[in-house]
Amino acid sequence: MSRFAVRRRFAPSRPFVCHVQQLELFDLQDEPTHVEGMQIPPWRGLPSWHRELDRQSAVMRPRRSLYHRFDATARQLSIERIRSCRDTAAIARLVDRLSAARYPSGCLHDLDRVWTRAELGALLVEATNRRTLIAMGRDRPRAKGPSLDPTRLPDDRLDHLIQTHRDLAIVEALRAERLRRARNLDLLDQPHRSSR
């Protein structure tokens, strides 16, 4: 055999597939999770999702395993999880982060590479709506119903609309509601009157 033996390069029989275990950021884990040989401590909720993405972005290198892990972590964000979040600061940061992800960034691998534009738009709309609801002091959107429901009006607004509304049919409905409230007050006051 010659001194300059040629090394044979064997092509892999199948393409490299990175098996990334799906990290569950929103459920509490008892012990650290091992993904791609990296130990990840347990965490919970949207603020922790932000912290974990920041941590992974800080150690990002041009490695397929890091890209897959970042994508798997980012994709845990869902519309249902945004709706369940009550942390004002985390929602505000999420809106900023998703807005910035609409445009390609100079980062090696960022959120602009994780979702399609349609998926990103749906998440951004939901996060913006959630931020608005929390700012209004609500936990969920107002229930759908008639635009003018006399049973939901306070007494002063009811009286004001009876005096100023132009539609006579609505004024009659408002008067009927005022009469119903007066009867209810009368019924509530009757036991007190009989005890005197």
Secondary structure as UniProt FT lines:
FT   TURN            25..26
FT   STRAND          33..35
FT   TURN            36..37
FT   STRAND          38..40
FT   HELIX           45..58
FT   HELIX           64..74
FT   TURN            75..76
FT   HELIX           79..84
FT   HELIX           88..100
FT   TURN            101..102
FT   HELIX           111..113
FT   HELIX           117..135
FT   TURN            136..137
FT   HELIX           150..152
FT   HELIX           155..164
FT   HELIX           168..195
//
